[in-house]
C-alpha cells in the first residue's frame, strides 16, 4: 500500500535518480571518441554457429519498429561467452534489443505512448503540476536517449536483455518487465524486493565479468567499448566506438556528425508536450 510518506519518498528517489542520470548524460557528451569503423555482426547467426542457446525478441519496439539484433563484431565473442555461462547455470540470455538507427531512436522518443508515459511520471513527480519543458527534456534524455553519442544502441555497443530458465521457460524475475518506467527501474532501487535485486545483481555480475557494464538507471541495459562504457569502467583514453550510420547491405559504418547534439531539441519537445497534454485531457 502506498502511503503519502511512501509516495513522497518514491517521488524524491525518482527525481534524484533522473537528475543523476542527466549528469551522466552530460559527462558522456564530452567524453572523447575515436571511431574505429568496425563493422557489425549478427548475434543470432553467431549464437547459432557457436551452439549457444539464446533467445531474441521478435516483438516490435514501441509497437512498430523492427528490432535489430546486430552489434559491433568485436563485441560478439563476449556476448557468446555470457550466453554460454548462463546456459551452464541453467539460464538463457534473451536479447531484447541491439542496434538502433538515428531514425529509430528519434521515432522511439516521440512515440505518443512513450512520451505520454514520461509526461505522466513528471506530473506525478511535480505533484500534478506540469513541469517546465527543460525538466521533460532532462528526464527524456535519460529514459529514452535523445543524443546519439549518449545512446549506446546507436553505437552498436549495447544490448537490452532479459534472462529465462532452461528447465521451465520462466523468466528470472527482476521485479518488473523489460522497459518498466518508474522508481523501480534503477538497478538498485530501494523500492524493489530484495530477492529481485539479487537476481538483477547476479545477472549483472555475469555480464560485467566480460566488460558489459550496466547503465545504473535501467536494470536491463548493458554496453561496452563506448564513451559510457569507458566512464563506468574507469577506462582512460578515447573510446573506439561511437554512434554510427550502419549500411546493412555492405556492412559498413560511418560516424555520425554532431553526435553530441539532441535529435529532438527543446522547441520540438515543447510541441510534443502540448500534444501530449491534449491527449491526456481527452482521456479525462
HELIX and SHEET records of a PDB file:
HELIX    1   1 UNK A    4  UNK A   30  1                                  27    
HELIX    2   2 UNK A   43  UNK A   50  1                                   8    
HELIX    3   3 UNK A   73  UNK A   75  5                                   3    
HELIX    4   4 UNK A   76  UNK A   89  1                                  14    
HELIX    5   5 UNK A  102  UNK A  110  1                                   9    
HELIX    6   6 UNK A  112  UNK A  125  1                                  14    
HELIX    7   7 UNK A  133  UNK A  143  1                                  11    
HELIX    8   8 UNK A  152  UNK A  155  5                                   4    
HELIX    9   9 UNK A  194  UNK A  208  1                                  15    
HELIX   10  10 UNK A  227  UNK A  233  1                                   7    
HELIX   11  11 UNK A  266  UNK A  283  1                                  18    
SHEET    1   A 2 UNK A  40  UNK A  42  0                                        
SHEET    2   A 2 UNK A  70  UNK A  72 -1                                        
SHEET    1   B 5 UNK A  54  UNK A  56  0                                        
SHEET    2   B 5 UNK A  91  UNK A  97  1                                        
SHEET    3   B 5 UNK A 158  UNK A 165 -1                                        
SHEET    4   B 5 UNK A 221  UNK A 223 -1                                        
SHEET    5   B 5 UNK A 213  UNK A 214 -1                                        
SHEET    1   C 2 UNK A 244  UNK A 247  0                                        
SHEET    2   C 2 UNK A 252  UNK A 255 -1                                        
END                                                                             
